[in-house]
Amino acid sequence: MLSRVADSIYWLNRYVERAENIARFIDVNFNLLLDCPTVIQEQWEPLVVTTGDQALFYNQYGQATGENVVHFLTFDRTYPSSILSCLFAARENARSVREVISSEMWEQVNSIYFMVQESAQGGIQSMAKLREFFDSVKMASHLFAGVMDATMSHNEGWYFGQIGRLLERADKTARILDVKYFILLPCPQDVGTPLDEVQWMALLKSASAYEMYRKRRDHRITISGVVEFLVLDSEFPRSIRYCLLRIEKALHQITGTPLGTWRNPVERALGRLRSDLEYLTLEDIIQTGLHEFLDRLQLQLNEVDHQMFDVFFRLDLPTPHSLSLL
């Protein structure tokens, strides 16, 4: 497969997944406000901090109010990782490989983009409408993944798309967990209180993990339980370990090397990361520190992405739509 085509399919899936996960970021605060509106102040700055783009945000907006943060992450055309920008980039990547992807995939990308563009132009006035909009973004992303799985041949291109989607998902699950760290940073005295449990519940809901967590773990929501479920669980599709296991299988389908064999830099980078997670325990994470562990994990995921580019996509000139990680 041409490196240009592989690169575009990879980034098409990353951008659609990124748009969905930005909606999930914002949903953290919405869930908190619904669960305890009289107890917790609106904390919007953590959402900006976890993107790593707070300098850009403060240069443009000045103050981290709910309205400013939501607009920055959702509709800001000058911010490359806003929902609108991601879907524009996804559409451009899809356009460049229309001869490879199915017409249903192209139609679904167009549908998501125009839905978000229309909302950006018309404005959304109420919280209820905003939550409905973000739910629509998430469901549209799910529909795109389903359409791709059902209408595209499961060949090399499909596997590149899977890697892009799951690598993005692993990174954003780590960042959603990191939101909780920054929310707790000013008030460590809340750890272990009912408010702490409500915050972890809101985070689980934002990752669509609350119901599966309770079905698997019929007890009180705790930091140890949530971290273990979202980082180390091998069956939940949004957990980091699950994503890495599926990425490794897809990668070996592309390279033709057997699982457990690492013959190029991307296989080695991914193999190290996946192996570390296999032997990691919850106690190791807590001892390292949750934020420190997640920060290191994000750097390792960045390294996998860089190696993907060097091994598979550098043969041709890079496409103009491939941006760096959020």
Secondary structure, DSSP 8 states (H G I E B T S, - for coil): --HHHHHHHHHHHHHHHHHHHHHHHHHHHHHHHHH-TTTS----HHHHHTTT-HHHHHHHHSS--HHHHHHHHHT-TTSTTSHHHHHHHHHHHHHHTTTTS-HHHHHHHHHHHHHHHHHHHH---SHHHHHHHHHHHHHHHHHHHHHHHHHS-SSHHHHHHHHHHHHHHHHHHHHHHHHHHHHHTT-GGGTTSHHHHHHHHHHHHHTT-HHHHHHH--S---HHHHHIIIII-SSSTTSHHHHHHHHHHHHHHHH---TT---SHHHHHHHHHHHHHHH--HHHHHHH-HHHHHHHHHHHHHHHHHHHIIIIITTS---TT-----
